[in-house]
Amino acid sequence: MSKYIWKCENCGEEFEAENPNQCLKCGHDDILIVGEPPSKIPWKKILIAVVVIIVILLLRQCSGDWGDGGTKGPDGTTYQIKIEKHDNYFEITGVDMDSLVLYVINSTSGKKLYSDGNEFYPCEDGDFIIKWEEQENVIIEGDKKVKNFKLSSAPHENACEPRLTIDDIYVRSSDCRYSITTNMNEDPNLEVSLKKNKGYQKGKLVWEHSELNGASYFYVRLKGSDQIEKKRIPSCKEPKGDAPKAADVVASFELYTNDIKNNRSQFINMIAKYDPIIDYKNIEITLQDLHSKLRVECKNNNDYAMFNNLLLNENNVFYNADETKIIKLKITQ
């Protein structure tokens, strides 16, 4: 039975009761209903429901059931490798091939296998080891070795061809310049890009930090081949600090041209670490080439005084956007 709020007409007392016969204060029977009591919030039930939800979330987190490709939690991602053998290749599943740099090598020769996506094609029977680039907060579990694989059909047409591999990426800490080393650096068809399917540049094995534009990988291929190798770009914190003022650069250059024998080093020491483009007579050369070129010209003309006619104006000292690096010097006569 529901309770109501009652009011006594005799004494004015209001009270809550189910079906009273008289006022609880004065005992008079002249009472009437004036309303219903406000509904009470079931705090106990709400608290229990909140606790149940928290427990469910904690259990999901501990079990790693987060509904995507790998097992994810606050400490990172765990992938469980699965291997399925076929007639002339084996397939690796359970990993994200787009985000991992995963590859397979012959356990005897150490040579990398030809691959197409998550399919790996040996050239011969044997044992093969699954490898990947180490990544923070990524764990690979499962069998990492393919044992006693035997070809039951002919190897893939590309399986026994020499494989392009990225041996190393060296980053110079002083200016975050990246140098890529492959086993085919001398091949004229070698191309490098920051994107998998476009933007390849022939023979570009050195990259400035400013060229990366937030890219995560270097992609390398031989022109005309569908085989692409990738390697994660090492992190590097570009050193900060303002480059020399244009007036100081000009003053140093004037000292250099006034006495190229004794004042060369002070100019080179100021500029060389930025490795700027030198625009000399509308031809772009390196800083080292500038000195050699000028010495040859002076010797051929038997006129070392021509150095004094070279000009570098402050407006011809060019910087990057935040003026931490000199990127170009334009020298005129």
N, C-alpha and C positions, 0 to 999 in steps of 0.2 A: 504494500500500500504506500502511496506517495505522501510525502509530508507537504504541508502548506504553511504559509505565514498567516498567523491569526492576530487580530487586534481586539482588545477588550474595550467596549464602548463605555464602560464604567470608569476604569482607571487609565485607559490609553496605552496599556502595556501591549507590546508586540512580541510574539513568541512563535517558535516553530514546533509543530506537532502534527500527528497523522489525523486523529479524529477526536479532539478534546471535547469534554462536556462543559468545561468552565475555564475561566481565566486561571493560569497557573500562579498568578500573583495575588489577586484579591478574591478569587473563588467565585466571582460573578459569572452568570451563564449568558450574559449579553455579549457574545463574541461573534466575529464574522471573518471570512477569508479576505485578505488584502493582496495576496500574491503567492508566487512560488519561490522557494529558496534557489539561489544561483547554483548551476550544476557544478559539482566538484570535479576538478581535474584529477584523473587517475595517475598521479605521479609515480606510484609504485610500478604500475604496468609499463609506463613509458621508460622508466629507468631499466627495467628488465629487458625491454626491447633493444635499447641502446647497447647494453652489455652484450646481448646476443649478436648484434651486428658487428661490434668490435671484434668479438671472438672469431666470427666467420672470416673477416678481413685478415686477421693475423694468421689464421690457418691457411688461407690462400697464399699469403706472402711466404710463409715457411715452406709450403709445398711447391712454390714456383709456378702455380697455375695462373698465368696471366693472359692466356688466349692468343698469343702470337707465336711466330716460328720457333723461337728458342724459349728456354726457361729463364724468365726474367725476375729480378728482384732488386733490392736496393744496392747490392754489391756488384751487379753487372749481369752478363748474359752467359748462359751455358748451352752449348750445342752438343747433341748426342749423335756421333757419326754412325751411319749405317752404310754397309758396303754390299752391293749386288753385282755378282759376276755375270758376264755375257760371253759370247763366242770370241770376240777379239778386243773387248774392252771391259772395264768395270765402272760402275756408277756409284758415286758418293752422294748420299742424301742426308738430311737432318741438319744441314748447315746453310747459312745464307751466303751463297757464292758471290753476291753483289757487294756485300760489305766486308767479306773476308778475302784476303789474298791467300788462297789455298792452292797448293800444288802437290805433285807427286814425283818422287825421284826413284830411279833404279837403285836398290840397296847395294848393288855391287859396283856399278860404274859412277853412281852419283848424278847421272844425267836426268834432266827433267823430261817428263813424258808429254807428248802431244795431248792436247785436251780440247774438248768442245763443250763448253758449259760445265756441267758436273760429270761429264763422261771422259774417262782417261784411257788412252790407247797405247799399250806397250808395244815395243818392237819385237820383243822376245819373251820367252817364259822366264819366270823368276819371282823374286820377292820385291815388293815396292813399299816405300815409306811415305806416308801422308804428312805433309808439312804445311805450315802457314806462318804468316808474319805475326809476331807477338803484338797483341793489342791490349791496352789497359782494360781491365774489367771484362775480359772475354776468356771463357774456359771451354776447352774442347775435351769431350769425354768419348769413350768408346774405343774400339779397336783402331789403332793408327798404323797398322801394317797389313798389307795384302800379301798373304803367304801362298806360295806354290801356285801362282796363277799360270795357267797353261792355255795357249792359244789353240782354239779348236777350228779356227778359220784363218785366212791370210791376214796379216797386220793391215791396219788402215794405211792408205796410200801416203799419208804424211807422218806415220808413226816413226819411221826410221830416218827421216830427214833431220839435219842438224837443227837444233832448237835455239832460238834467240832467248837469251836470259839477261836480266838486269842484275849485274854482280853487286853493285853498290851505288849509293847516292851519298856523296860527300858534301857536307855543308860547312862553309867557312864562317866561323862564329863572328869574325870581325865585321862582316857586312851581310851575312846570310845569303851568300852566293852558293847556288847548288850546281854540282857537277855530277853527271850521270855516267856510270861505267857499265858497259855491256860486254858480252863476249864477241860482239860484232861491231865495235866502234868504228872500224875502218871501212865498213861496207857502205858504198855510196847511196844505197837505197834505205838506209836507216832513217826513221822518222820518229819524232817525239811530239806528244801533245799533252794538254792538261785535261782533255775530254776524250772519252773512249771512241766516239764515232766521227769526230771532226777536228779541224784545227791543227792537223799534223804539219810539222816543219822539218824539212830535211836537214839532218846533221846537227840539229840544235841540242847539244848535250850540256850546255851551260845556261842556267836561268838565274835571273835576279829575283830577289824577294818581291819586288814591286810588280813583277810580271805574273805572279801566282794567282792573284785575285781570289784568294780563299780556297783554291783547289786542294783536294786531299790526296790525289795520286798523280804520278807521271805514267803516261801510257806510251809504250814503245812498240814499233812494228817495222817490218821491211815493206817498202812500197810494193803494192800489188798482192800482198799476203793478207789472209784473213786472220792470221795469228797475232794476237795482241798481248803483250806482257804489261803488267802494271805493278807498281810498287808505291807504297805509302810514302808521302813526302815527309821527311823528318821535321819536327817542330824546330823553330828557331826564332828567338826574340831579337828583332832588328835593333841594333844599338842606336840609342838616341843621342842627341847633342847637335847643336847647330854647326853647320859647315862654316868655314872662314868667310868673312864678309867680302863682297866683291872688291872693295877698295884694297883689302889686304892681298887678295889674289893678284890684282893688277900691279901692286907695288912689288910683289914677289916676282912676277913675270918680268918687270922692268929690270930688276936686279939680274935676273937670268940672262936677258938679252944684252945687257951691258958687259957681262963677263961670263960667257958660257962655260968656261973652264972651271972657274972657282965658285960660281953661284948656281950651278945646275942643281946640286943636291937639295938646297933649301926649297927650290920650287917643286922638284919632284916629290920631296917628303910631304909637302903641303897638299899636293893634288893626287898623288898616285893611289891612295887608298879609296878614292871615289871612282877611279877608272872612268873618267868622263870621255865622251866623244870629243875629238879635236877637229874642228872645222878649219882647215887650212887651205886657202885658195879654192874654197867651195868643194873641197874633197874631204871626206870624213876618214880620219886615221886615228890610231891610238896615241897615247902620250909618248910611249917608247918610240913609236915610228916617227913622231915629230922631231925628236932630237936627232935621230939618225938621218932623217930627210934633210934637215937644215944643215947638218955638218957636210953632207954630200954636196948640197947646192953651193955652200960657201967654198968648199974645196975646188969644185969644178969652175967656179967663177973667180977663184982666188980673191975672194972679197968677204972676209969675216965681219966687216963693218955692216953688212946687210942685215945682221941681226938687229941693229939699232933701229932699222926701219919697220920692224914688226910691231904691231899695235894690238893691245888687248884692252878694250874699253869695259867699264863696269856693266854697261848694258849688254855686253856680249858674254857675261858670266851667267849661265843658266842653272837653276836649281830645281829640285823636285818640289812637290806641293808644299811640304812642311819645312822646306829649306834646311833639311838635315844632310843633303847630299848634292854635290856639284855634278850635273849630268852632261854639261856641254860647255866648251870654250870655243869661241869663234875668233880666230886670229886673222887680222887684216894687215895690209901694207899701206 
